[in-house]
């Protein structure tokens, strides 16, 4: 039976090579990962999450037209000098925060062949140790320690760990779905399950459960060998879900952490707008005034189905 790894997880991988077609025409010029969620790009929230969990080295798997991401995490001496001259300490600190949050590296994917292929580009960076993968469409609230719990589960059980969300059976065909059974161990508070099978975007009537994989993974390095052997699957792409399914079939441990906290989906336009409103409402500096305005705005909206005069 595989034993838990004693190697610590120190590195995170963030795939950012997608074209962002759902946000066109804005993403003709700005990578979707840099679209602002209030006053920080979605991608900065993700890197901050990795750093909070102790993952100080981050690799971004980029593609063409993503040079702005590298620029964002680089120093900007001209901006810094101008803010310092003006005595604008708050904005200067915010600029420094974006460049000092973690040690960020970059590699080009070259050809977009799916999430599994993007993860495979990180093999040299990761080496022979477990690592985290964070997808940029999901922002996990800083008050919810999902990634930290996943790292703990991996340390206890070894193998790989995926984040799960109950999306309802009617929505499961949009996600990777899992079959599960109860898991034991010190971290098992009812939210930790053993994964016994995975399938990418199954028909609703064939889904093994309503538990969907969301954008957080802690993966054993053995996944790289499996990805090299994984044929293109759904959509003609190399699917990470298929590689994890192979690991399960081979008897490697794969666990899931069922998440019930605060998650902000920035993956499509409507959910992006909801995320901006939710996060702005809770900000100490913006929230009070924004909530007051929002309540007045909503009160003046016409009732659903009513037509304006």
N, C-alpha and C positions, 0 to 999 in steps of 0.2 A: 504494500500500500504506500502511495506517495506520502512523504513526510513534509511538514511545514518548512518553508524556506527560512534560513537564518539570515539571509541577505536582506539588508534594509532596502526599502524603496526610497530612492533619492531623486528620481528624475520623472518629468512629466512630458508628454507629447501632445501637441495641439495641432490637428490638421486644419489648415486654413486655405486650401487650394480651390475651394468651390467657387463657382462663377457668380453666385448670388442672383440668379435670374429672377427670383420672386420680387426683388427690390429694384428692378430696372424701371426707369433709366438712371436712378441715382448711382447704381453700382457700375455704370459705364466708367466712372472716374474714381469712385471711392470703394474700396473693398467692403463687402457687407460686414465684415468683422469690426470695421472701424466706424460704422454708423453709431451715432451717440445714443446712449441710454441715459437720459438727463444730460450730464456733462462729461461722461466718460465713455469711451468705446466699449461695446460689449466684450471685446477681447481683453480689455484691462481687468474687468471683473473676474474673468476666467484665470488669468495669470495670478491675480491676488489670491484667489481661492487655492491655487496650487502652492503658493508661498506660505499661506496660513497653515497648510497641512504639512509643512516641512520639506516641500519639494522645491529646492532652490535652483535647480537647473531645469530649464524648459527648452524643448525643441519645437519649433514651428515648422510644419511641413507646408511649404508654400507652392504657388504655381505662378504662371505668367500674370503680369499686371498686378502683382501684390507687393511691389517694392515699397509702397506707402506704409506697409506694416513694419518693415525693417526701419524705416525712417521714424516711425512713431516711438519705437523702443530705443532709439538712439538719442544721444545728447543733442541738444539744440542750443549751442553757445550764444547765438545772436538773440534768441528769445530770452534766454536766462539773463544775459547781460542787460537787456532792456528792462526786464522786470526788476532786477536788482537795482538799477539806476532809479527807477520810479519808487522804490521802496515797497513794492507789492509782494510782501512776504508770503501771503496766502497762495497766490497763484504760482509763485516761484516754487513753493513746497509741492503744489499739485503737479507741476512739470517734473520736478525731481522724482516724485513718487512713481511716475509712469516709467522712468528709466532705471530706477534702483530697486524695484520690487523683486526682481529675480535676475539671474544670469540667463539671458535669452539667446538661443542659437537658431540658425535657419538652415534648411535644406530644401532643394527644389524637387517636387514630385516628377516633373517632366511631362508625364502623361496622366491624365485623370482616369484612373481605372478602378475607382471605388475606395471605400474606407479601408478595407484590408490592405490594398496596395499602398495607401498613404502611410499606414502604420508600419508596413514593411520597410519604408524608407528610413525608419528610425533605428534599424538594427545596429548599425555601427555606433551610434550615439549611446544606445542603451547598454549594449554589451550583454553580460550574462547575469542580469539581475532583474527582479520584478520592476515594473514601471506603471505609471498611470497614463491614461488617455482621457483627455477632456475635450468634448465637442463644444464649439462656440455658440451653438444655438440655445443652449440651456444655461441660464444663470441660476445658481443655487444661492439662496440668501445666506449672507455671512453668519447669521445666527444659527443656521442648521449645519451640523458638522458631518455631512454625508461622506465626503471624501475621507475624512479622518476615520470614520467608522469602517469604511471599506478597507483602508490600510490596516486597521486592526484585525479585521476578519482574515485578510490575506496572511498576516503574520502568524495568526493562530492555526489556520487551516492549510496554508500553502496554495499552490495553484493560482487560479484567476478568480476575480470577483467582478460582478456587473451590478449596476444600479437598476432597480426595477420600480415601476410605477403601475398601479392598477388603473388602466385607461378605460375599462369597460369593454365587454366583449364586442360591442358594436363598432369600436374604434380600433381593434387590435390588428386589422389588416393593413394599417399604416405603419406598423412597427415590427421590430424583431420580437417574437414571442417566445416564452419559455415554459417548459414543464418543470415542476418543482416538487420537492418533498421536504419535510421538516429537517432542520439541521441542529446538531448539538454543539456545545462549546461555550466557553466563558462569555463570548460576546453575544450569544443567542438570547435576545430579548423578545423573540417572536417575530422580529423583522428580518432575521437571517434565515435563508433557505438554501437547500442544496439543489442545484440545477441538474436535471436529468435529461434535458433535451432542449434544443433551440431550433427555431425555424424563422426565416426572414419573410415578413409580410404575408402570413398565411391567409387563405380565405377564412372568413369569420366562422364558418361551420367546421373548419378543420383546425382551428387554433387550440393549442394544448391548455391555455389558460387566458385570463385577461391581463396578465402581468406582462408589461412591455419593457424592453431595454431602453433606458434613456442614456443621455450622453456622458456617462462616467464609467470608466473601466479601470481595474487594476489587473494587469496581465503578467503572467509568468513569461519569461523569455523564450520558453519552448514554443510559444505561439508563432515565432518567426519561421521556424522550420515548417510548421503546418501551413502558414501563409504561402510559402514558396511552392508548396504542392497543391494549393487550393485552386481549382479551376474557376473561371468566371461563372457566377451564379445569376441570381435575379438581376435583370437590367443589363446583363453582359458585363458585370463588374465583379471584382474580387471582394466578397463580402466577409467582414470580420465575424459576423454571426455564424457563417458556415465553418470558419476555422475553429471557433469555440465549440461548435457542435462536434467537430472531429475530436477535439480534446476530451470532451465528455465521453464519446464512444471509446476512446482509448483508455478510459479509466482515470484520467487526470481530474483532480477536484476543480469544480467550478461552482462558486457560491453566488448568491444574490442577496443584496440588501434592499428590502422593500422600503421605499422612501415615502414619507407622508408629510414632509415639510413644505417650505415655501420655494417654489420653482417658477422662474420667469422665462417663458418661451419667446425667444426673439427670432424664431425661424420663419414666420410669415408676417404679413403686414398688420393684421388685426391683433395678433398676439404680441407683436412688437409694441404697438400702441398701448396695449394693456400693461405691458411691462414698464413702459416709461411712466405711466400714470401711477402704478402701484409704488414704484421706487421713489418717484418724486414726492408722493404723498407722505412717505415715511421719513423724509430727510428733515433733520432738525433745522437747517437753514431755510429750506424752501417749503417744507410741509405745511406749517400753519397758514401762511398766506395762500398757498396753492389749494389746500382743502376748502378754505372759505370760498375762494372763487369757484372751485369745482362744484360745491353744493349749490351755489347760486346759478351756475350754468345749467346743471342738471334739472333744477327746479323749473327753469324757463323752457326746457325742451318740450316739444309737443308729445302727447301720449303716443305710445306705439300704435301704428296704424292710422293715426290722425293725419290729415293733410293740413299744411300751413295755409293761412288765408292769403 
